[in-house]
Amino acid sequence: MWIKICGLTTRAAVEQALAEHVNAIGFVFAPSKRQVNASTAQQLTVNVPSEVLRVAVMQHPVQSLVDEVLAVFKPDVLQTDYEDLAGLNLPADLQVLPVVRTGKALPNPLSRRLLFEGPVSGTGETADWVRAAELAARTQLILAGGLNPDNVADAIAKVKPFGVDVSSGVESSPGVKDIKMISEFVRAARGQH
């Protein structure tokens, strides 16, 4: 199971995600309690091994923010709502993870990999698992939205996603990652109790 821990803001949270051997770590550049700037994200990822994807998470970004983040943070992946992508000038070699939200139209054609999210990111609101399951049969779907250590195994069983993404579901308070919950989430997602 491919796993991303998103909304990281501290060295301790980054180190715990790495200790759990997650596939990707996300840094939020959109307005949020988890928002970081490009130099903070760069500093937090200095010792991240190359096999762990560093994801710049945006929503409706302006080109100047994208340019700054690409120049300073140098992410492996840019994640933003799929409708944002047409208006952005991105390097050809940058991986892109389009976000599709519950209740919104699907991109046509579907991307090879996409992130399926609840209506609003970072709020803990659960995505539509029925629609997610339909999409997971057609693409590499990363399920996000309302996941936590208690429901991720059930979500994986019902949706059969390529991967899962968590942010608020591993926090002790909004924007504050809980080291123990990160570990519990990863174990539950991998079916280790």
C-alpha positions as CSV (number, residue, x, y, z in Angstrom):
1,M,0.0,0.0,0.0
2,W,1.4,3.4,-1.1
3,I,1.2,5.8,1.8
4,K,1.6,9.6,2.0
5,I,1.6,11.7,5.2
6,C,0.6,15.2,4.4
7,G,0.7,18.6,6.0
8,L,4.1,18.1,7.8
9,T,5.5,21.1,9.6
10,T,8.1,19.7,12.0
11,R,11.3,17.8,11.9
12,A,9.9,15.2,14.4
13,A,6.9,14.5,12.2
14,V,9.1,14.1,9.1
15,E,11.4,11.8,10.9
16,Q,8.5,9.6,12.1
17,A,7.1,9.4,8.6
18,L,10.5,8.3,7.4
19,A,10.9,5.8,10.2
20,E,7.6,4.2,9.1
21,H,8.9,3.9,5.5
22,V,6.1,5.9,3.9
23,N,6.2,6.5,0.1
24,A,5.6,10.3,0.2
25,I,5.6,13.3,2.5
26,G,3.5,16.4,1.7
27,F,4.0,20.0,2.5
28,V,1.1,22.4,2.2
29,F,1.6,25.8,0.4
30,A,-2.1,26.7,0.3
31,P,-3.7,28.8,3.1
32,S,-4.0,26.3,6.0
33,K,-2.9,25.7,9.6
34,R,-0.3,23.4,8.0
35,Q,1.0,26.0,5.6
36,V,4.8,26.2,5.2
37,N,7.0,28.4,3.0
38,A,9.4,27.0,0.4
39,S,12.5,27.4,2.6
40,T,10.9,25.7,5.6
41,A,9.9,22.7,3.4
42,Q,13.4,22.6,1.9
43,Q,15.0,22.6,5.4
44,L,12.6,19.9,6.7
45,T,13.6,17.6,3.8
46,V,17.4,18.0,3.7
47,N,18.0,14.4,4.7
48,V,15.0,12.7,3.1
49,P,16.1,9.7,1.0
50,S,15.5,10.0,-2.7
51,E,13.0,7.1,-2.8
52,V,10.6,9.1,-0.6
53,L,8.6,11.5,-2.8
54,R,8.5,15.1,-1.6
55,V,5.2,16.6,-2.5
56,A,4.3,20.3,-2.8
57,V,0.6,20.5,-2.0
58,M,-1.2,23.5,-3.5
59,Q,-4.7,24.6,-4.4
60,H,-5.5,27.2,-7.0
61,P,-1.9,28.5,-6.9
62,V,-0.6,31.6,-8.7
63,Q,2.4,31.0,-11.1
64,S,4.8,33.0,-8.9
65,L,4.2,30.7,-5.9
66,V,4.7,27.6,-8.1
67,D,7.9,29.1,-9.5
68,E,9.2,29.9,-6.0
69,V,8.4,26.5,-4.6
70,L,10.0,24.7,-7.6
71,A,13.2,26.9,-7.3
72,V,13.6,26.7,-3.5
73,F,12.0,23.5,-2.3
74,K,12.5,21.5,-5.5
75,P,9.7,19.0,-4.9
76,D,9.4,15.7,-6.7
77,V,5.7,16.1,-7.2
78,L,3.2,19.0,-7.5
79,Q,-0.2,18.2,-6.1
80,T,-3.1,20.5,-7.0
81,D,-6.7,20.4,-8.1
82,Y,-6.8,19.1,-11.7
83,E,-8.5,22.2,-13.1
84,D,-5.5,24.3,-11.9
85,L,-3.1,22.4,-14.1
86,A,-4.1,23.9,-17.5
87,G,-3.3,27.4,-16.3
88,L,0.2,26.6,-14.9
89,N,3.5,26.6,-16.7
90,L,5.3,23.5,-15.3
91,P,8.6,21.8,-16.2
92,A,8.1,18.7,-18.3
93,D,10.0,16.5,-15.9
94,L,7.9,17.4,-12.8
95,Q,5.5,14.7,-11.7
96,V,2.0,16.0,-11.2
97,L,-0.7,14.6,-8.9
98,P,-4.1,16.0,-9.9
99,V,-6.7,16.2,-7.1
100,V,-10.3,15.2,-7.9
101,R,-12.9,16.1,-5.2
102,T,-16.1,14.5,-4.1
103,G,-18.9,16.2,-6.1
104,K,-16.8,17.6,-8.9
105,A,-16.5,16.5,-12.5
106,L,-13.8,14.1,-13.5
107,P,-10.9,15.0,-15.8
108,N,-11.2,13.5,-19.3
109,P,-9.1,11.5,-20.0
110,L,-8.3,10.3,-16.5
111,S,-4.8,10.7,-15.3
112,R,-2.7,7.6,-14.7
113,R,-2.6,8.5,-11.0
114,L,-4.8,10.9,-9.1
115,L,-5.7,11.8,-5.6
116,F,-9.4,11.5,-4.6
117,E,-10.3,13.9,-1.8
118,G,-13.3,15.1,0.2
119,P,-14.9,18.5,-0.8
120,V,-12.4,20.5,1.3
121,S,-8.8,19.5,2.0
122,G,-7.5,19.2,5.6
123,T,-10.9,19.2,7.3
124,G,-11.2,15.5,8.1
125,E,-14.4,15.2,5.9
126,T,-14.6,11.7,4.4
127,A,-14.5,11.4,0.6
128,D,-17.2,9.5,-1.2
129,W,-15.9,5.9,-0.9
130,V,-18.4,4.5,-3.4
131,R,-17.3,6.9,-6.2
132,A,-13.7,6.4,-5.1
133,A,-14.0,2.6,-5.6
134,E,-15.4,3.1,-9.1
135,L,-12.4,5.3,-10.0
136,A,-9.9,3.0,-8.3
137,A,-10.9,0.3,-10.8
138,R,-9.8,2.6,-13.6
139,T,-6.7,4.5,-12.4
140,Q,-4.1,4.5,-9.6
141,L,-6.3,6.2,-7.1
142,I,-4.8,7.7,-3.9
143,L,-7.6,8.0,-1.3
144,A,-7.6,11.1,0.9
145,G,-10.2,12.8,3.0
146,G,-11.2,11.9,6.6
147,L,-8.9,8.9,6.9
148,N,-7.4,8.0,10.3
149,P,-5.9,5.0,12.1
150,D,-9.4,3.7,13.0
151,N,-11.0,3.8,9.5
152,V,-8.1,3.4,7.0
153,A,-8.2,-0.4,6.9
154,D,-12.0,-0.3,6.2
155,A,-11.5,2.4,3.5
156,I,-8.8,0.2,1.8
157,A,-11.0,-2.9,1.9
158,K,-14.0,-0.9,0.4
159,V,-12.2,1.3,-2.1
160,K,-9.2,-0.9,-3.1
161,P,-7.0,2.2,-3.8
162,F,-3.5,2.3,-5.0
163,G,-2.6,4.4,-2.0
164,V,-3.8,6.5,0.9
165,D,-3.1,10.0,2.1
166,V,-3.6,11.4,5.6
167,S,-3.2,14.8,7.2
168,S,-5.7,15.8,9.9
169,G,-6.3,12.1,10.8
170,V,-2.9,11.9,12.4
171,E,-3.1,15.1,14.4
172,S,-3.5,15.7,18.2
173,S,-4.9,19.2,17.3
174,P,-5.3,21.1,14.0
175,G,-1.9,21.3,12.3
176,V,-0.1,19.4,15.0
177,K,1.0,15.9,14.0
178,D,0.9,13.1,16.6
179,I,4.0,10.8,16.2
180,K,2.1,7.8,17.7
181,M,-0.9,8.3,15.4
182,I,1.4,8.4,12.3
183,S,2.7,5.0,13.3
184,E,-0.8,3.6,14.0
185,F,-2.1,4.9,10.7
186,V,0.8,3.3,8.7
187,R,0.4,0.0,10.5
188,A,-3.4,0.0,10.0
189,A,-3.0,0.8,6.3
190,R,-0.5,-2.0,5.8
191,G,-2.8,-4.5,7.7
192,Q,-0.4,-4.8,10.7
193,H,-2.3,-4.7,14.0
